[in-house]
Amino acid sequence: MPSFDYLANRLAQWSSQHRLRTLVPRQPQGVEFVDAAGRRLVNFGSNDYLGLATSGLPIASLPRESGSTASALVCGWTPLHHQLAETIAELESTESAVLFPSGYAACSGTVATLAEAGDLILSDALNHASLIDGCRLSRAECVVYPHRDHEFVASVLKQRRHEFTRVWIVTDGVFSMDGDVAPLVELCDVADPFDASLIVDEAHGTGVLGEMGSGLCEALGVKDRVAIRIGTLSKAIGCQGGFVVAPKVVTDYLVNRCRSLIFSTALAPSTVAASITAFESLNSEPERRHRVQSLAQHVREQLSISTSCAIENSVPIVPLIIGEDADAMAAAETLAEAGFFVPAIRPPTVPPGTARLRLSLSASHSDAMVESLLRAIKKSGILTVG
Ligand code: PMP
């Protein structure tokens, strides 16, 4: 056996820095779970923003097949997959949609496939790892711009546009660890004169933002200006998988060339059926997104962290910045003792010195749950640590 001492040494070092991650089993019980120590905690750490993953959405006819048996291109694509793609394209008002095994596969694969040698990618400094990995896998040159800095993007385009065949501006819509939103109108304005294309990851916007619930692009009125939008089925939709909505020529190209779609097994039919039901509920139960939006506004107001942007205040991700890793871990434990799971997020997921509690809200949280969490946060003095 080779020696893996070097790995053990790194793990020991991370442990001493409060940065070691472990997989802890949790027994879900609706919007609560029982942790390994037997504590029943209200879950304020999930991305189940509409409560669709945990509230037992009735699925009309669950297929018997637990697996799709092959890549979508071989024999893994069923009429149900087709129906889900059409449902998503309709909600998103795009010509076409294509499904991926995960949001990670959709983001990384799309960027890696579309951005070619001779192209430039402009990528927000706080983009999700899946977009970052797409940039790394692509053969394009990548410039990382300061978070949300559209003026920086404009200055790079002015100076360097002529050097490249195509330019891609790649950004999260809602940023997953900060709960803030990309300046999409400004980025579109900057991109247009330089014939640059935006690729927006709507992972945390789908189902939550916009009149119809299609995401941040809808909420900001730029759906028809952002040609390529990526989403996940794993957050507000409450299932698993990813998708890209785009003109048909783009989705046809991805079907032919995108490695994370071609060389991975298609989504399980049962997951696809559950996703179709979840998308139907975006239409039939708009009250779910209205509720989670108003909970987000209320919590931000109560914790005095509202911003001047109304859309941002409706985002159900509320970061409580603590600073040091050990303090963030201690804060999470204080809240766990009070009956709440609010995960501590540490480097390398967030920059050093910005460890935080990531509080996420769901339409399934009762008023009483939210009020007692707010009381526990205020009582603990967590917000004065950083
Ligand atoms: N993009 C963002 C912004 C995310 O937060 C995530 C999941 N954490 C993904 C993409 C990947 O989605 P999935 O979990 O479906 O792979």
Residues whose N, C-alpha, C, O or C-beta is under 5 A from the ligand:
A	BS01	PMP	S102 G103 Y104 H128 S130 D172 V174 S176 D201 A203 T232 S234 G241
